Amino acid sequence: MKYWAERLYPGIIAVFCSIIFQRIKIGIMNNADFNNLLGNLVTLDSIVIGFFGAIMPVILSMKNESKFVKYVFENDKERLFAKYLKVTIFSGLLSAVFSLSLYVRNSFVHIIVKDAVYTLWVFFSALFLVSTYRSLSYMIALVFSKDDCNIVEKKKREKTDTEKQLEKEYGE
């Protein structure tokens, strides 16, 4: 259950934000500072995506040096860390694309297209922000983790204790 909640909460929050903005008719597109908001969001998208690009070599180098980070990557069977980063980068790129397309919102012929682009912009912007939080929280945990072998050793001991118990029970 925790696994599914962890994977789905960015999308659920993004859908929730999109519905709220659509239902309440929060009309920030007509605000005089909307273009500044779009420009700043594109800047934020660029900075975060660039940060992930710059920090990945650091984490990959820690994979070889830190026993804890190596243990985490070896036991990441679902490759969640990579999936979380992909979702963050993908949503950041789409957030930037929709932000840039809203600069020319007055050129859209149909109001339905304008509303659809606005709703998608809200969705991908919210998804990007929440996904960024999720990815950064895991990165921070990895970067600032103590290289404590106790976790790895405890797992090895538990396995060894289990094997010893089986040997006692079955006499092998």
C-alpha positions in Angstrom: 0.0 0.0 0.0 2.8 2.4 0.9 4.5 1.6 -2.4 1.4 2.6 -4.4 0.8 5.7 -2.4 4.4 6.8 -2.9 4.2 6.3 -6.6 0.8 7.8 -7.1 0.7 10.8 -4.8 2.3 13.3 -7.2 -0.3 12.5 -9.9 -3.2 12.6 -7.5 -2.2 16.0 -6.2 -1.7 17.3 -9.8 -5.2 16.0 -10.8 -6.6 17.6 -7.6 -5.0 20.9 -8.4 -6.2 20.8 -12.0 -9.8 20.1 -11.0 -9.8 22.9 -8.4 -8.4 25.4 -10.8 -11.0 24.3 -13.4 -14.0 24.1 -11.1 -13.4 27.3 -9.1 -12.5 29.1 -12.3 -9.3 30.6 -10.9 -8.6 33.0 -13.7 -4.9 33.8 -13.3 -4.5 34.0 -17.1 -6.1 37.4 -17.0 -3.7 38.7 -14.3 -1.2 41.3 -15.5 1.7 39.3 -14.0 0.8 36.0 -15.6 3.6 36.3 -18.2 6.0 36.9 -15.3 4.7 33.8 -13.6 5.2 31.8 -16.9 8.7 33.0 -17.3 9.7 32.3 -13.7 8.2 28.8 -14.0 10.2 28.1 -17.1 13.3 29.3 -15.2 12.5 27.0 -12.3 11.9 24.1 -14.6 15.3 24.7 -16.2 17.2 25.1 -12.9 15.7 21.9 -11.4 16.3 19.8 -14.5 19.9 21.2 -14.7 20.4 20.4 -11.0 19.3 16.8 -11.6 21.7 16.6 -14.5 24.5 17.9 -12.3 23.8 15.9 -9.2 23.5 12.5 -11.0 27.2 12.0 -11.4 27.7 12.7 -7.7 25.2 10.1 -6.7 26.6 7.6 -9.3 30.1 8.1 -7.9 28.7 7.5 -4.4 27.3 4.2 -5.7 30.9 3.0 -5.9 32.2 4.6 -2.7 29.4 4.4 -0.1 28.3 1.0 1.1 24.9 2.3 2.1 24.2 3.9 -1.3 25.5 0.7 -3.0 23.1 -1.3 -0.9 20.2 0.9 -1.8 20.9 0.7 -5.5 21.4 -3.1 -5.4 18.0 -3.6 -3.6 16.1 -1.2 -5.9 14.6 -4.0 -7.9 11.8 -1.8 -9.3 14.3 0.9 -10.3 12.1 3.4 -8.5 14.8 6.0 -8.2 15.3 6.2 -11.9 11.5 6.2 -12.5 11.1 9.1 -10.1 13.7 11.1 -11.8 12.3 10.4 -15.3 8.8 11.5 -14.1 10.3 14.7 -12.7 12.2 15.6 -15.8 9.4 14.7 -18.1 6.8 16.7 -16.2 9.3 19.6 -16.0 9.8 19.6 -19.7 6.0 19.5 -20.4 5.5 22.2 -17.8 8.0 24.4 -19.7 6.3 23.6 -23.1 2.8 24.5 -21.8 4.2 27.6 -20.1 5.8 28.7 -23.3 2.6 28.0 -25.3 0.6 30.1 -22.9 2.7 33.1 -23.8 0.7 33.1 -27.1 -2.6 32.2 -25.5 -4.4 35.1 -27.2 -3.5 33.6 -30.6 -5.6 30.5 -29.9 -8.7 30.5 -32.0 -10.9 28.4 -29.9 -11.4 29.0 -26.2 -11.6 25.2 -25.7 -8.0 24.9 -26.8 -7.0 27.8 -24.5 -8.7 26.1 -21.6 -7.2 22.7 -22.3 -3.7 24.1 -22.6 -4.3 26.0 -19.3 -5.5 22.9 -17.5 -2.6 20.8 -18.8 -0.2 23.6 -17.7 -1.7 23.5 -14.2 -1.5 19.7 -14.1 2.1 19.4 -15.3 3.3 22.3 -13.2 1.8 20.8 -10.1 3.1 17.3 -11.1 6.6 18.8 -11.6 6.6 20.5 -8.2 5.4 17.5 -6.3 7.7 15.1 -8.2 10.6 17.4 -7.6 9.9 17.3 -3.9 9.8 13.5 -4.0 13.0 13.1 -6.0 14.9 15.7 -4.0 13.9 14.1 -0.7 15.3 10.8 -1.8 18.5 12.4 -3.2 19.0 14.3 0.1 18.6 11.0 2.0 21.2 9.4 -0.2 23.7 12.2 -0.2 23.5 12.9 3.5 23.2 9.3 4.6 25.8 8.0 7.0 27.9 5.2 5.5 26.7 2.9 8.2 27.3 -0.7 7.4 25.1 -1.8 10.3 22.1 -2.0 8.0 23.9 -4.2 5.5 25.5 -6.3 8.2 22.2 -6.7 10.1 20.5 -8.0 6.9 23.4 -10.4 6.4 23.1 -11.6 10.0 19.3 -12.0 9.8 19.8 -14.2 6.7 22.5 -16.1 8.5 20.4 -16.5 11.6 17.5 -17.8 9.5 19.8 -20.3 7.8 21.1 -21.5 11.2 17.5 -21.9 12.4 16.7 -24.0 9.3 19.8 -26.1 9.9 18.7 -26.8 13.4 15.2 -27.7 12.4 16.1 -29.9 9.5 19.5 -31.0 10.5 21.3 -30.1 7.3 
